[in-house]
């Protein structure tokens, strides 16, 4: 059975026909060609598929595309604006928060969600927020530093706009 959905992804509206059982991660990757959202486990264990849905981090491998009908979705591709990296993307680059890069999009989207809710998280709060995301390469130390970098950068930008 096919269903018609309308979503806004990275600020762009899309009308699509999806199979009723199609997962959101496959819709984003296969139909919209937004391959920054990774498929790691299909069981919600790894967090590589994390996106922001209506302002909240969700694992797109646990949600049907049809459930996103009417929603606004941000993927890792939608973070940079006007050629300028989002502070969390910049933080991952500057603090060497990635190695193989497979978990990075999910880590970044989880960090965006965290910083939207808590702009000044402690190291413990950062580590707690990342509990649903696996990285087999880094040991998380530089990922935490990248998120701290982004929090500082975002606060500086906020102060500059006041």
C-alpha positions as CSV (number, residue, x, y, z in Angstrom):
1,X,0.0,0.0,0.0
2,X,1.3,3.4,-0.9
3,X,0.7,6.7,0.9
4,X,1.1,10.3,0.0
5,X,3.1,12.4,2.4
6,X,4.2,16.0,2.6
7,X,7.3,16.9,4.6
8,X,9.7,19.8,4.9
9,X,13.3,18.6,4.9
10,X,16.1,21.1,5.4
11,X,13.7,24.0,4.6
12,X,12.4,22.5,1.4
13,X,8.9,21.1,1.0
14,X,8.5,17.6,-0.5
15,X,5.4,15.7,-1.7
16,X,6.1,12.1,-2.0
17,X,4.5,8.7,-2.4
18,X,5.9,6.2,0.1
19,X,5.3,2.5,0.8
20,X,3.3,2.3,4.1
21,X,6.1,0.3,5.7
22,X,9.1,2.4,4.5
23,X,11.3,3.6,7.2
24,X,12.1,7.3,7.4
25,X,15.8,6.7,7.0
26,X,15.3,4.9,3.7
27,X,12.9,7.7,2.5
28,X,15.6,10.3,3.3
29,X,18.4,8.3,1.7
30,X,16.7,6.6,-1.3
31,X,14.0,9.0,-2.3
32,X,15.5,12.4,-1.3
33,X,19.1,11.3,-1.8
34,X,20.2,12.8,1.5
35,X,22.8,10.2,2.3
36,X,24.3,12.0,5.3
37,X,21.8,10.1,7.4
38,X,23.5,6.8,7.9
39,X,22.1,3.3,8.4
40,X,24.0,1.5,11.1
41,X,21.8,-1.1,12.9
42,X,18.1,-0.8,12.0
43,X,17.4,-1.4,15.6
44,X,17.9,2.2,17.1
45,X,21.0,1.0,19.0
46,X,23.7,3.0,17.2
47,X,22.2,6.5,16.6
48,X,23.9,6.9,13.1
49,X,20.4,7.7,11.6
50,X,19.5,10.5,14.0
51,X,17.7,13.5,12.5
52,X,15.8,16.4,14.0
53,X,12.0,16.0,13.6
54,X,9.9,19.0,14.7
55,X,12.7,20.2,16.9
56,X,13.5,16.8,18.6
57,X,16.2,14.3,17.8
58,X,14.8,11.0,16.6
59,X,16.3,7.8,15.2
60,X,15.0,7.6,11.7
61,X,15.4,3.9,11.5
62,X,12.6,3.5,14.1
63,X,10.0,5.6,12.4
64,X,7.9,5.1,9.3
65,X,8.2,7.8,6.6
66,X,4.4,8.1,6.8
67,X,4.6,9.0,10.4
68,X,6.6,12.1,9.4
69,X,3.7,13.4,7.2
70,X,3.3,17.1,8.0
71,X,6.6,17.3,9.9
72,X,9.7,19.4,9.6
73,X,12.9,17.4,9.4
74,X,16.5,18.6,9.6
75,X,19.3,16.3,8.4
76,X,23.0,16.8,8.7
77,X,23.0,18.3,5.2
78,X,20.7,21.1,6.4
79,X,22.9,22.4,9.2
80,X,25.4,24.5,7.2
81,X,23.9,27.9,6.1
82,X,25.2,30.0,3.2
83,X,28.4,27.9,3.0
84,X,29.2,28.4,6.7
85,X,29.4,25.3,8.9
86,X,27.1,25.0,11.9
87,X,29.2,25.5,15.1
88,X,28.8,21.8,15.9
89,X,30.2,20.8,12.5
90,X,33.0,23.3,13.0
91,X,33.6,21.8,16.4
92,X,34.0,18.3,15.0
93,X,36.5,19.6,12.5
94,X,38.5,21.7,14.9
95,X,38.5,19.3,17.8
96,X,39.1,16.1,15.7
97,X,35.7,14.7,16.8
98,X,35.7,12.0,14.1
99,X,37.8,9.2,12.7
100,X,36.0,7.0,10.3
101,X,33.0,9.4,10.2
102,X,30.3,6.8,10.1
103,X,28.7,7.8,13.5
104,X,29.4,11.5,12.9
105,X,26.1,12.6,11.4
106,X,24.1,11.0,14.2
107,X,26.5,12.4,16.8
108,X,26.2,15.9,15.3
109,X,22.4,15.8,15.2
110,X,22.2,14.5,18.8
111,X,24.6,17.3,19.8
112,X,22.4,19.9,18.0
113,X,19.4,18.6,19.9
114,X,21.3,18.8,23.2
115,X,22.6,22.3,22.6
116,X,19.1,23.5,21.6
117,X,17.8,22.3,24.9
118,X,20.8,23.1,27.1
119,X,23.2,25.7,25.6
120,X,25.8,25.2,28.4
121,X,25.9,21.5,29.1
122,X,28.5,20.0,31.5
123,X,30.8,17.2,30.3
124,X,28.6,14.7,32.2
125,X,25.4,16.1,30.5
126,X,27.1,15.8,27.1
127,X,28.2,12.2,27.8
128,X,24.7,11.3,29.0
129,X,23.1,12.9,25.8
130,X,25.4,10.7,23.7
131,X,24.5,7.4,25.4
132,X,22.2,6.4,22.4
133,X,25.0,6.9,19.9
134,X,27.9,4.4,19.3
135,X,31.3,5.3,18.1
136,X,33.7,2.5,17.7
137,X,36.7,4.6,16.8
138,X,37.2,7.7,19.0
139,X,36.6,6.9,22.6
140,X,34.3,10.0,22.7
141,X,36.8,12.3,24.3
142,X,37.2,14.5,21.2
143,X,33.5,14.3,20.5
144,X,32.8,15.8,23.9
145,X,35.4,18.5,23.2
146,X,33.7,19.2,19.8
147,X,30.4,19.8,21.6
148,X,31.9,22.0,24.2
149,X,33.6,24.0,21.4
150,X,30.2,24.4,19.7
151,X,28.5,25.5,22.9
152,X,31.1,28.2,23.4
153,X,30.9,29.3,19.7
154,X,27.1,29.4,19.8
155,X,27.2,31.5,23.0
156,X,29.8,33.9,21.5
157,X,27.5,34.3,18.4
158,X,24.5,34.9,20.7
159,X,26.4,37.6,22.7
160,X,27.6,39.2,19.4
161,X,23.9,39.5,18.2
162,X,22.8,41.3,21.4
